[in-house]
Amino acid sequence: MAFSYKPLWKLLIDKDMTKKELMKNTGVSKSTINKMTHGEDVSLDVIDRICTFLNCNVECVVEHIKD
């Protein structure tokens, strides 16, 4: 099972927001953003904080990639 955070990166572009701004406003660490950049797993708490800040649904942040 794999996940992609491409929807989040596209959303940030649409909102003209940087990863650094996202980190500042959500409290998500740089190491966690790096994990997401490389498609690694992150906690649901991180996804929740991002969704709450961006006022969006989970599918706007992460998508499931079928093997």
C-alpha positions as CSV (number, residue, x, y, z in Angstrom):
1,M,0.0,0.0,0.0
2,A,1.4,3.4,-0.9
3,F,0.3,7.0,-0.5
4,S,1.0,10.1,-2.5
5,Y,0.9,13.7,-1.3
6,K,0.7,15.2,-4.8
7,P,-2.8,16.5,-4.1
8,L,-1.3,18.6,-1.2
9,W,1.5,20.0,-3.3
10,K,-1.0,21.0,-6.1
11,L,-3.2,22.6,-3.5
12,L,-0.3,24.6,-2.1
13,I,0.5,25.8,-5.6
14,D,-3.2,26.8,-6.1
15,K,-3.1,28.7,-2.9
16,D,0.2,30.3,-3.7
17,M,1.6,28.9,-0.4
18,T,5.0,27.5,0.3
19,K,5.9,24.4,2.3
20,K,7.6,26.7,4.8
21,E,4.3,28.6,5.3
22,L,2.4,25.4,5.8
23,M,4.9,24.2,8.4
24,K,4.7,27.6,10.3
25,N,0.9,27.5,10.3
26,T,0.4,23.9,11.2
27,G,3.3,23.1,13.5
28,V,4.4,20.3,11.1
29,S,8.1,19.8,11.3
30,K,10.5,20.0,8.4
31,S,11.4,16.3,8.8
32,T,7.7,15.4,8.4
33,I,7.4,17.6,5.3
34,N,10.5,15.8,3.9
35,K,8.9,12.4,4.6
36,M,5.8,13.6,2.7
37,T,7.9,14.9,-0.1
38,H,9.4,11.4,-0.4
39,G,6.1,9.6,-0.2
40,E,6.7,8.2,3.3
41,D,4.0,7.6,5.9
42,V,3.0,10.3,8.3
43,S,0.6,10.2,11.2
44,L,-3.1,11.0,10.9
45,D,-2.6,13.8,13.3
46,V,-0.4,15.6,10.7
47,I,-3.0,15.0,8.0
48,D,-5.7,16.4,10.4
49,R,-3.7,19.5,11.2
50,I,-3.1,20.2,7.5
51,C,-6.8,19.6,6.6
52,T,-7.9,21.8,9.4
53,F,-5.6,24.6,8.4
54,L,-6.4,24.4,4.7
55,N,-10.1,23.8,5.4
56,C,-10.2,20.7,3.1
57,N,-10.9,17.0,3.1
58,V,-8.3,14.2,3.4
59,E,-8.4,13.5,-0.4
60,C,-7.2,17.1,-1.0
61,V,-4.0,16.1,0.8
62,V,-3.3,12.5,0.2
63,E,-4.2,9.8,-2.3
64,H,-3.9,6.1,-2.2
65,I,-1.8,4.5,-4.9
66,K,-2.8,0.9,-5.7
67,D,0.2,-1.5,-6.2
